[in-house]
Amino acid sequence: MAKGTDQSRKTVKIGDQTAARGQGGEIHQVAGNGVPTLTTALGTPVADDQNSLRAGLRGPTLMEDQHFREKIFHFDHERIPERVVHARGFGAHGYFEATDDISDLTRAAVFEKGEKTDVFVRFSTVAGNKGSPDVARDVRGFAVKFYTREGNWDLVGNNIPVFFIQDAIKFPDLIHSAKQEPDRGFPQAQTAHDNFWDFISLTPESINMALWIMSDRTIPRSLRFMEGFGVHTFRLVNENGESKFVKFHWKPKMGMQSVVWNEALKLNGADPDFHRRDMWNAIQKGDYPEWELGLQVFDEKFAEEFEFDVLDATKIIPEEQVPVRIVGRMVLNRCVDNFFAETEQVAFQTGSVVPGIDFSNDPLLQGRNFSYLDTQLSRLGSTNFTHLPINAPRCPFHHFQQDGHMAFRNPKGRANYEPNSWGSEGGPREDPQKGFRSYPEEIDGQKGRYRSETFADHYSQARQFYHSQTEVEQAHIADAFVFELSKVETVAIRERIVSHLLNVDEALADKVMEGLRLKGRPKPADAAMKPRDDLKVSPKLSIVLNGPESFAGRKLGVLLTDGVDMDVIDGLKKALEKEGAEIEFIAPMIGGAEASDGTWIEAQQKIDGGPSVLYDAVAILTSKDGVKDLINMPEARDFAADAFAHCKYIAYSAEARPLLEKAGIWSDLDDGCRELSKRGDGQEFIKSCRALRFWERAAKLG
Ligand code: HDE
């Protein structure tokens, strides 16, 4: 008998399952005992999934092997085109609950007080490819699909309330400039290159957004700690057909928080999946992220009087001018079952609105309404992408669209057109009462390719944004410009950006100029409109001023060694539990460490896999002997030095001193650092961590 056939395999028992041992001695499970039989895609049971069909023991593979060919054929076609932008995403399910009665503003069912609507949210970066790191400096997509009882509503937003351009016709140029340069195929997931800054420097309308992307908004600490915005002005329409304008805001319940740039650079190496891992872990352990949905509602009169055009997506309406009214909450409470079927295949469309919500004439939004429907065809390969479970509505739906690739929800009966004579058998009919009606806005004008003069002020809000930041945030913006422009090889492009910054804030421009060592101050860029000086600062634009009130949802990293004081560890654990925060232990070896009282502490990270950038605050707790090992480990010294440089709160045991000395921070320890010597000290330390960073240190660090 030929070797390698079923008969030649021996069966063995693994746990309570039967397994077969192949010729090479490898072990694989076989069906039975509740384990289903492997089949082909068409259901034929498979006898051998280890060996392809051969002519003879050492002969060629036979074409006849349908199972083999089907398996390889399917594998060869597993990839679909990644999104042209927002390729790297992470999705989760949850619900939206309307908490306020706004029937005077909108007839949308999703906003009926008490109504609970399923949602699917996909967060993303914009420029990077699917496999790029999570903490790239980039805008974050914040796309929400509401499965309402009157159809799907997609609010396809970002974590920044303004955009680079005013007209959708410039989008391909913007994105081409931001992504890898076409001849060389790099850089990946970063805007720090000539093409991007060339485009920005030649597109003054993008300068406000340029300030936003150079701020820490583009390096969030967690997807859970960032705001979301619908960006455009939309319309709400009530039962009587009356309409008001609206801007949508998502406010994270846990406050805002970002990392610092040097941390981001290191994080991308330490954990390229930092954001998705954080979201996955939070949901899996029941710490459900939550946002409030707020509306800025205003009428035509306000729109006319406002300093800027409400149809210009490069502008915000400051919250101090039109307060955000909270009308609901969104909770994400379920991870996907299958990344491809849900996160990858979800198709958002700005055009998907429901009765009670309507568009404005923002030329960016109008262009998006075309783009999102169009792009799904090339991405998902069929007009029937709405048949996929993640995209299908969860309310009843009936229409006469039919056939096409992969049509798997097909109507029954004779009627596939309308009007028809088949009465109640004749399929669905329009409903003038319940149906979607566009707001009958008066439109009059001459056909032409225009840019309204009301879109011409490109600098005033950039200045307002910059002036609304705390000192430390302003410094980060200047540093980010210097960093990015230092990667730009063409000096003229660096200069051009500085010439725009001179219209925003002279001190900022000078800082960037000095940081780049430009040979002289360029002239300010020609401005279509003189920048205004009279816009009030808007504290809501600062991240630091809108942080959390507690350390909840954050993580303390404890670097420890054998001989650590268990009392101190217990104190920290209790304090963190009370606060709703997490603790993670980092040890020289993954097996863990033995505390002074003999307790064994399991480590979650080995020191070189658990740098301090992964944590919001750190503790270094060691013993006299233990510290001797640590001082010889570069990664332990980095752990301490980085935590200090990133303005983190640091707790330490007295025995850790030699490490802190070797890391070069001992003599600089400040009020953000605290020695822990007994159980009760942990609580005070965790309280101080609520401020997230000891920013006072930043100025001293220079
Ligand atoms: Fe998008 N954008 N976009 N965009 N966008 C896409 O649609 C587009 C813009 C945003 O997680 C694409 O399905 C144009 C603003 C998010 O699946 C594409 C313009 C805002 C996502 C597209 C814009 C966004 C996308 C690519 C200028 C914030 C990811 C794949 C007029 C308000 C959605 C896809 C997801 C994705 C076009 C500008 C947010 C090509 C033409 C402004 C969150 O259709």
Residues whose N, C-alpha, C, O or C-beta is under 5 A from the ligand:
A	BS01	HDE	R83 V84 V85 H86 G89 R122 S124 G141 F142 A143 V156 G157 N158 F163 A168 F171 F229 G230 V231 V346 F348 L364 G367 R368 S371 Y372 T375
